[in-house]
Amino acid sequence: MNDANGLISFIASMSGEGNLRVEENLGEGYVRLRVSEAERRQAKHDIQHVEDIVIEMLRNARDAGADKVYLATTKEDGVRTLVFLDNGSGVPQDMQKRIFDARVTSKLESMKMDRWGVHGRGMALFSIKQNTDEARVVASDVDLGSVFKVSVATDRLGERADQSSWPQAVKDEDGHYVCARGPHNIIRAACEFALEELRACDVYLGSPSEIAATLHAQASSRLDASRLLFIDDEAELPVVDRLGLASDAEDFIRICSGLGLEMSERTAHRILAGQIKPVRGVTARLLRERDSSSHASAPVDLAKDRRGLRIAKDDMAQFSRAVERDFNDLASRYYLNLCGDPKIRVSRDRITVTFDLAKEE
């Protein structure tokens, strides 16, 4: 037994850890896996579908202190691309590659248990990296939020076929909103997380152009124009505010590219012209609530004529009798019977007269 273990150790030292998965041969068909192999197998278990990536990335943003997360998603030539933007605590420059290593976490004292299990083991990003074609930090820094991009071929990691249907929100027996009906797709994953974190973390889901329009609208309403005068580089701003600095379509495209959002010139012009509308938060859509962050109050048009039309009661009665007499002439020729008095409705710029006809037996 000792000789066998010694041989394994010798081979491991000569060939490198990557060529050997076993740390110790225990006999009877049992072995002790090396840590790296155990981690690799755990990663395969943690991420089995694209929707698992969505949940893990949203949990990651929440644990970084984000109260807003934006998810832009596309699929082209069988490759699903997900871009996550958040307003959390951000990732230091020197940690942006290392956070994808196993057991690397910033949550030493803040491991969190939620409906999906324990979060804070330092395995989520590692698992995503192991199961995808690309997983990287696009933009981030301390206190500036983060942008993550994940791409994976769906023949390597599956996803639900129906990626357009929305679930419905219903209350469970405890009075909490939960998702009901509908496929367990990316939309539902985002909705389930948002309902779990209701009032604590808003999730915005859409295409890259819709998310760019949402970021631009929210940043434009949030940023003080006087502050923008003293900013030379959008990298000084939190990632979710950077599109508020775009002065034209060229600027818009450049900033979007730095956020992992690829944008054509035509699309940029449409967003700046207000032709592509911001999306509502997923909970606002599910619960039919007004989303104040994506619905700015309409400007007041002082030149608009708001005068209304009012008719005195006596004049209304006289008018009713007059139209009834005129109707009787028509009724006699076409054998019509009037059922009750004519109904007259007066609105701001319209008078509507309705004649209810009696049906003959």
JOTA-V777381 format. One record per backbone hydrogen bond with DSSP energy under -1.0 kcal/mol. CO is the residue of the C=O (numbers start at 1). NH is the residue of the N-H. If there is no record, write none. Layout:
# JOTA-V777381
co=[CO	CO]
nh=[NH	NH]
This chain:
# JOTA-V777381
co=[1	2	3	4	5	6	7	8	9	10	11	12	16	17	21	24	27	30	32	32	34	35	36	37	38	39	40	41	42	43	50	51	52	53	54	55	56	57	58	59	61	62	64	67	68	69	70	71	72	74	76	78	79	80	81	82	83	84	85	86	89	92	93	95	97	98	101	112	114	117	119	122	123	124	125	126	127	134	136	139	141	144	145	146	147	147	148	149	150	151	151	152	153	153	158	168	170	172	176	178	180	183	185	186	187	188	189	190	191	192	193	195	197	197	202	203	204	206	207	208	209	210	211	212	213	214	215	216	217	218	219	224	227	228	233	234	238	241	242	243	248	249	250	251	252	253	254	256	256	257	264	265	266	267	268	269	270	271	281	282	283	284	291	301	312	313	314	315	316	317	318	319	320	321	322	323	324	325	326	327	328	330	331	337	343	345	350	352	354	356]
nh=[5	6	7	8	9	10	11	12	13	14	15	16	19	20	34	32	30	26	23	24	38	39	40	41	42	43	44	45	46	47	54	55	56	57	58	59	60	61	62	63	66	65	89	202	87	204	85	206	83	81	79	154	76	152	74	150	72	148	70	146	143	95	96	99	100	101	104	119	117	114	112	103	127	128	129	130	131	151	149	147	144	239	141	86	138	139	84	136	82	133	134	80	156	157	50	180	178	175	172	170	168	185	189	190	191	192	193	194	195	196	197	198	200	201	69	282	71	73	211	212	213	214	215	216	217	218	219	220	221	222	223	228	230	231	236	237	241	244	245	246	252	253	254	255	256	257	258	259	261	260	268	269	270	271	272	273	275	274	285	286	287	289	294	304	316	317	318	319	320	321	322	323	324	325	326	327	328	329	330	331	332	334	336	358	354	352	347	345	343	339]
